[in-house]
């Protein structure tokens, strides 16, 4: 989820459960997590966002899905 806290708006939401990320072509959950990360980066580029000020894993440990997501967004400089 990409949120604009100042204006209290959700700018992007993505989940590995969404058909958009799972079906075309069919993929594993890990590949879907990577696709969600890539879609987040695309949304940031489209919205002219070049910095994420806060990143929260919501208490989740770094499993394979989260790792795939983080690699996808770090490739574009959003994570150190």
N, C-alpha and C positions, 0 to 999 in steps of 0.2 A: 504494500500500500504506500502510495506517495501522497503525503498530506501537506497542504499549505496551512500551517497553524495560524498565521495572522488573519487569514480570511475564512478559516474554518471550512475548508473545502478538500474533498478527496480528489486528487488529480489523476490517480492511476490505481487500479486494483487488479491484481493478478493472482491466480491460484493454479497449482498443478492439477486441480480437479476440473478446471474449465475445459470444455471441449475444444475451444480455440487453441489451446496449447497441447492437447493430447492427441488430436485426431488427424491432423494433416501434415505429414504422414503420421501414422500411429507410432507411439514412442513409449519409453519407460518413464517412470516418475522422475528419475534423475534427469533425463533429457528434457522433460517438461519443465523442471525447475530452471534449467539453463535457458529455455525459451522464455520463461517468465522474466528472468533477469535481462535478457536481450530486449524484451518488450518494454521493460521499465526504462532501460537506457534510451530506446527509441522515443518513448514518451517524454523523457527529459530533454532530448535534443529538440523534439517538436515544440516543447514549451519554453525553449531557450534557457533551460536550467543546466548550469555547469558545475554545480556543487550541491552535495547533500550534507546538510549541517548536522544531522543526527541520524544514527542508524541503530535500530533496536531489533534484536532477534526474538523479542517477546519471551525470553527465558528458555528458548530452545537451544539445545547443544548443537555443535557443528557435526551433523550427520552428513551423509552423502548428498542428500537433496539440497540442504542449505549450503554445503560446500560448492556444489555446481552453480547455484544461484549467485553466490559471492564471487566466484571466479568470473562469471559472465559480466557482473557489474564492475569488478575491479579492473578488467581488461580495458575499460573505458575511463579509468581514473576516478571512479566514485568511491573506492575504498583504498586505504593505504596498503 
